Amino acid sequence: MNFDFKQHPHKRLNLLTGEWVLVSPHRTKRPWQGKVETLPQDDRPEYDENCYLCPGNKRADGTINPDYEDSFVFTNDFSSLLNDTPDGKINVESLLQAKSTKGICRVISFSPKHNLTLPLMEEKAIKKVIDLWQDEFISLSSNDYIKYIQIFENKGEIMGCSNPHPHGQIWSSDDIPVEIEKETKQLSNYYNMRKRSLLTDYLKLELEQKERIVVENEHFAVVVPFWAVWPFETLLISKRHVRDITEFTQEEKIALSSILKKILIKYDNLFNVSFPYSGGMHQRPVNDGEHNEWHWHMHFYPPLLRSATVKKFMVGYEMLCNPQRDVTPEWAAEQLRNASDIHYKLK
């Protein structure tokens, strides 16, 4: 019997972390008798008087939002990191260790409209969000103690989103997070050895094979990575080797707004639902050297598996040993490619 990636269990190497992923495609034949979620109704109004992100409303700390017309950003009223945390540490025989950490957490409301998610926004409005991401990156990195800036979005109740008004977050910290440490190591090893970006070479290979490419334009491509863990995980990569979002030209930002809209529409159309995910960009650390090995990219981790009501999180073997998935990345890419480019709510 010859080995077949589409049928037989195998492991795939994650180039960005150096970790392995177990793929078990034969398990897709098993019947599903597990948890089935009840979908929340996506019938939000354009304005909600009780929402602390809508224009003119009062937030938790008593601040009144301005009557903003585009995107709006402010410091999180319940920040996970605080700018004025005093220095401190604990070390008991090297067995109990802790140290203080500080940073600045910002919230960005994508639109004044309570019911307008990114895939339903006009491309020019998404471009304004990208402009604001750039501005925040520059502003936050001007604080010498900040070492990394994480721009991300948790979309949907099952991803822990505490407010239904479409919004994202920007966390900046005084140290480099674990996932960024992993990627920095992998990117550095490749760059030092070959004097080229790892993701430039990887994307070149994906564009040649076309098996896992979902959508692309002149400046960006979306791929289901060869090592994907989440069922419909994707990786958005810039074709030009840039280290962070501030290096994008106006033309590239227009292209980024276009491809973001396209992949997010495909997500929503996959199961005709406002598709939940955690998505965010990875880019170079700041105030920590040049980091020429870094190549800007954006991860999307959606939990839905078989339908809008069946989800998958990391459990059991995945938590205790290493990540595992049933559907192959190639199958997932095909499903996303075949999803309509016209949002299901607009048909």
GIDALIN-V111738 format. One record per helix or strand of 2 or more residues. SS is the DSSP state (A for helix, B for strand). FROM is the first residue (numbers start at 1). TO is the last residue. If there is no record, write none. Layout:
ss;from;to
SS;FROM;TO
SS;FROM;TO
This chain:
ss;from;to
B;10;13
B;20;23
A;25;29
B;72;75
B;89;92
B;96;99
B;103;109
A;118;120
A;123;141
B;148;155
A;157;159
B;167;173
A;178;194
A;198;209
B;213;216
B;220;223
B;234;238
A;245;247
A;250;271
B;277;282
B;297;301
B;304;307
B;310;311
A;317;320
B;324;325
A;329;338
A;344;346
